[in-house]
């Protein structure tokens, strides 16, 4: 059951990481973001993600995978949902950078976690199960994001709900 749990976690992670592309369909117009502003904001996540992977995994080794994964997920869920309240390019850049920082230890941390829990012979199966989250995230996340974009609850545009509703599971 551990690989299935990891699959669900990675599913939430990948949907959170890619939902900005769906939100952009209406967010950019609402906020007056140019393609350059959006592109930089979407991409800055990967800068912090890459830069902080090693420090994040040093922390994982020090405090343990369960506790660290909980911290990562709680922070990334809050930051992802906070994207719903972006008002300017600066707030978009800051939140996306912080989201990359929060997510940095997740993928490599899960791989470390799986390597501690599975024998060498079973590890490839566990990682393969975990990685099936990518196509599932696309299969399920895309239509869900599309449906959420069409809502306007409590005066909040659909793109804001994409961030809120898809950030909550983390």
DOMARKE-868163 format. One line per 8 residues: number of its first residue (from 1); for each residue x, y, z of C-alpha. Coordinates in steps of 0.25 Angstrom, whole numbers, plus 5000, padded with zeros to 4 digits. Example, Ala and Ser with C-alpha at 12.3 -4.5 7.8 and 13.67 -1.06 7.14 Angstrom:
// DOMARKE-868163
1 = 5049:4982:5031 | 5055:4996:5029
***
This chain:
// DOMARKE-868163
1 = 5000:5000:5000 | 5012:5009:5002 | 5014:5011:4987 | 4999:5014:4985 | 5000:5025:4996 | 5012:5031:4989 | 5005:5030:4976 | 4993:5039:4982
9 = 5003:5048:4988 | 5011:5050:4974 | 4997:5052:4967 | 4994:5063:4977 | 5008:5069:4975 | 5008:5068:4960 | 4994:5074:4959 | 4998:5086:4968
17 = 5011:5088:4959 | 5003:5089:4946 | 4990:5095:4950 | 4996:5109:4947 | 4995:5106:4932 | 4980:5104:4933 | 4978:5116:4942 | 4986:5124:4932
25 = 4975:5122:4922 | 4967:5133:4930 | 4976:5138:4941 | 4985:5145:4931 | 4974:5154:4926 | 4968:5156:4939 | 4981:5161:4945 | 4987:5167:4932
33 = 4999:5158:4932 | 5007:5158:4919 | 5012:5145:4913 | 5026:5149:4919 | 5021:5151:4933 | 5013:5138:4933 | 5025:5131:4927 | 5035:5136:4937
41 = 5025:5133:4949 | 5022:5119:4944 | 5037:5116:4942 | 5043:5122:4954 | 5037:5110:4962 | 5047:5101:4955 | 5059:5110:4959 | 5056:5109:4974
49 = 5052:5094:4972 | 5065:5091:4966 | 5073:5100:4976 | 5067:5094:4989 | 5066:5079:4986 | 5079:5076:4993 | 5077:5084:5005 | 5063:5079:5006
57 = 5068:5065:5006 | 5079:5067:5016 | 5067:5072:5025 | 5060:5059:5022 | 5071:5050:5026 | 5072:5058:5039 | 5058:5059:5044 | 5052:5046:5036
65 = 5043:5044:5024 | 5030:5044:5030 | 5031:5057:5038 | 5038:5064:5026 | 5028:5059:5016 | 5017:5064:5025 | 5023:5078:5026 | 5026:5079:5011
73 = 5012:5075:5007 | 5005:5085:5018 | 5014:5096:5013 | 5012:5093:4998 | 4997:5092:5000 | 4996:5105:5007 | 5005:5112:4996 | 4998:5106:4985
81 = 4984:5110:4990 | 4990:5124:4993 | 4992:5126:4978 | 4977:5129:4977 | 4980:5142:4984 | 4991:5147:4974 | 4989:5161:4970 | 5002:5166:4964
89 = 5014:5160:4956 | 5022:5162:4969 | 5012:5153:4978 | 5012:5143:4966 | 5027:5142:4966 | 5029:5141:4981 | 5018:5130:4982 | 5023:5122:4971
97 = 5037:5123:4976 | 5033:5119:4990 | 5025:5107:4984 | 5037:5102:4977 | 5045:5103:4990 | 5034:5096:4998 | 5033:5085:4987 | 5048:5083:4985
105 = 5049:5072:4995 | 5037:5064:4991 | 5041:5056:4979 | 5055:5052:4983 | 5050:5050:4997 | 5040:5040:4993 | 5051:5033:4985 | 5059:5032:4998
113 = 5047:5028:5006 | 5044:5017:4996 | 5059:5012:4996 | 5058:5011:5011 | 5045:5003:5011 | 5047:4993:4999 | 5057:4983:4997 | 5066:4985:4985
121 = 5059:4975:4977 | 5045:4981:4980 | 5050:4996:4978 | 5048:4997:4963 | 5033:4992:4965 | 5031:5002:4976 | 5037:5014:4968 | 5029:5010:4955
129 = 5016:5010:4963 | 5019:5023:4969 | 5023:5029:4955 | 5009:5025:4949 | 5004:5037:4956 | 5009:5046:4944 | 4999:5040:4934 | 4988:5039:4944
137 = 4990:5054:4948 | 4989:5058:4933 | 4977:5049:4931 | 4969:5053:4943 | 4975:5067:4946 | 4973:5073:4933 | 4958:5071:4932 | 4956:5075:4947
145 = 4964:5088:4945 | 4955:5091:4933 | 4942:5089:4940 | 4947:5097:4952 | 4951:5108:4942 | 4936:5110:4939 | 4931:5113:4953 | 4929:5126:4960
153 = 4926:5124:4974 | 4926:5134:4985 | 4931:5145:4975 | 4944:5137:4972 | 4947:5134:4958 | 4949:5120:4954 | 4964:5121:4952 | 4965:5125:4967
161 = 4957:5112:4971 | 4967:5104:4963 | 4978:5108:4972 | 4969:5106:4985 | 4962:5093:4982 | 4975:5087:4976 | 4984:5092:4987 | 4975:5086:4998
169 = 4978:5071:4996 | 4993:5074:4999
***
